[in-house]
Amino acid sequence: MESLQTIIATCAPEAGLSSRIIPFASGTSLKERLSANPVLMAPMAGVSDGVYRTMARAGGAGLAYSEMVSVAGIHYGGDKTWELVEPLATEPDIAVQLFGSKPDQFKEAAAQISERLGDKLALIDINMACPVPKVVKKGEGSALLDTPELAADLVKACLSEVSVPVTVKIRRGRRQDEEVAPEFARAMEAAGASAVAIHGRFATQMYRGQAEWETVNRVCDAVSIPVIGSGDMLSAEAAAHALTETGVTAVMIARGTYGNPWIFKNTQALVEGQPVLVPTLDQMLASFMMHVRLLDAADIHIARARSLSTWYFRGIPNAAYWRGKSVKCVTAQDFIDLALEIKETVKRLEGEQEFPEHNLPMS
Ligand SMILES: Cc1cc2nc3c(=O)[nH]c(=O)nc-3n(C[C@H](O)[C@H](O)[C@H](O)COP(=O)(O)O)c2cc1C
């Protein structure tokens, strides 16, 4: 089996991605780091595994988050929980996001993660944004927006155990039209948080409506720590707009990364007035194959390649036909053979062509 590093070295150039994931110099503060590269990969449950994060870093992300990890899961010592936390050899460092509501469990989780990850732990983020009923009814995720004192205790609990920055991710408020984000962010800053990420929707909105950037600006005005904006950055243009037109220090991109690892570098390019990379069909398929090979080498369930094929194959002529074929793929080699077949077929029919950057609106 090829090593992850070999796969990156051989596949990244063809995919228009970087074959060198450059670590940040140790001693760089979070503020300096965010200023140097303000485009981050957001936490995504069921998506942001080590390979997904590696692809994001190869695409230029300044930092990539784990999915939200249960502090109770760490407490009970589940291997599955630790799988979410362990970085791959290809990752210089990661941000680990925790959720829960018990200060003691946060203390324990922070200490164990810090010990296990060492230099590979860039920061600990606390989820105060998740709107899922199963989480909220236990007083976790966005329910913490109603209990700022407990939320502050969670920040302090982590800080007592780690030397890396502790940050929080919040929403605009829990219930429609009850905005708490600015004062809540101020309370988290007072508790010692080094940055606040804000998704500009109320928790009860889930993903409905639009993220509200005026709220994000109000949070920026309320605190002096860096603010990381999240919400509806489905294209490099939208992310660059947020960076240049709002007060945020950085942005974190979630759904816009689907089948689009170039979005990170392209966002930076737009901010700097540089040309963007519009991936060709060859680059899209090379990126898909690189991702599949990394999943295989990292021993991550290859079923993840199914959603990848949906994301990468949109925009390809006859996409529905190819997606139908991808449903029948079982092994990594099946997915790679399919990508090669697409490449050959499309080339034969149309010759090489360019495809626009993905701007697919999500539900
Ligand atoms: C599939 C999926 C899983 C997510 N999981 C998490 C999570 O584990 N923790 C978290 O804080 N946010 C999570 N989010 C929210 C995103 O981090 C982000 O704040 C939100 O999707 C808005 O950004 P976007 O418009 O760029 O998608 C998730 C979003 C998606 C789409």
PDBQT file of the ligand as one rigid body, heavy atoms in Angstrom, charges set to zero:
ROOT
HETATM    1  C1  LIG A 401     -22.497  18.102   6.901  1.00  0.00    +0.000 C 
HETATM    2  C2  LIG A 401     -22.259  19.199   7.892  1.00  0.00    +0.000 A 
HETATM    3  C3  LIG A 401     -21.790  18.868   9.154  1.00  0.00    +0.000 A 
HETATM    4  C4  LIG A 401     -21.541  19.886  10.078  1.00  0.00    +0.000 A 
HETATM    5  N1  LIG A 401     -21.004  19.551  11.287  1.00  0.00    +0.000 NA
HETATM    6  C5  LIG A 401     -20.615  20.546  12.148  1.00  0.00    +0.000 A 
HETATM    7  C6  LIG A 401     -19.905  20.236  13.329  1.00  0.00    +0.000 A 
HETATM    8  O1  LIG A 401     -19.566  19.079  13.619  1.00  0.00    +0.000 OA
HETATM    9  N2  LIG A 401     -19.572  21.276  14.145  1.00  0.00    +0.000 N 
HETATM   10  C7  LIG A 401     -19.894  22.584  13.851  1.00  0.00    +0.000 A 
HETATM   11  O2  LIG A 401     -19.571  23.496  14.605  1.00  0.00    +0.000 OA
HETATM   12  N3  LIG A 401     -20.540  22.891  12.720  1.00  0.00    +0.000 NA
HETATM   13  C8  LIG A 401     -20.898  21.915  11.864  1.00  0.00    +0.000 A 
HETATM   14  N4  LIG A 401     -21.502  22.245  10.682  1.00  0.00    +0.000 N 
HETATM   15  C9  LIG A 401     -21.744  23.656  10.379  1.00  0.00    +0.000 C 
HETATM   16  C10 LIG A 401     -20.605  24.237   9.540  1.00  0.00    +0.000 C 
HETATM   17  O3  LIG A 401     -19.382  24.188  10.216  1.00  0.00    +0.000 OA
HETATM   18  C11 LIG A 401     -20.912  25.691   9.103  1.00  0.00    +0.000 C 
HETATM   19  O4  LIG A 401     -20.930  26.528  10.220  1.00  0.00    +0.000 OA
HETATM   20  C12 LIG A 401     -22.241  25.805   8.375  1.00  0.00    +0.000 C 
HETATM   21  O5  LIG A 401     -22.432  24.739   7.458  1.00  0.00    +0.000 OA
HETATM   22  C13 LIG A 401     -22.340  27.103   7.591  1.00  0.00    +0.000 C 
HETATM   23  O6  LIG A 401     -21.293  27.192   6.674  1.00  0.00    +0.000 OA
HETATM   24  P1  LIG A 401     -21.451  26.895   5.088  1.00  0.00    +0.000 P 
HETATM   25  O7  LIG A 401     -22.555  27.784   4.609  1.00  0.00    +0.000 OA
HETATM   26  O8  LIG A 401     -20.091  27.234   4.551  1.00  0.00    +0.000 OA
HETATM   27  O9  LIG A 401     -21.843  25.473   4.916  1.00  0.00    +0.000 OA
HETATM   28  C14 LIG A 401     -21.792  21.248   9.758  1.00  0.00    +0.000 A 
HETATM   29  C15 LIG A 401     -22.274  21.547   8.489  1.00  0.00    +0.000 A 
HETATM   30  C16 LIG A 401     -22.501  20.554   7.557  1.00  0.00    +0.000 A 
HETATM   31  C17 LIG A 401     -22.993  20.938   6.195  1.00  0.00    +0.000 C 
ENDROOT
TORSDOF 0
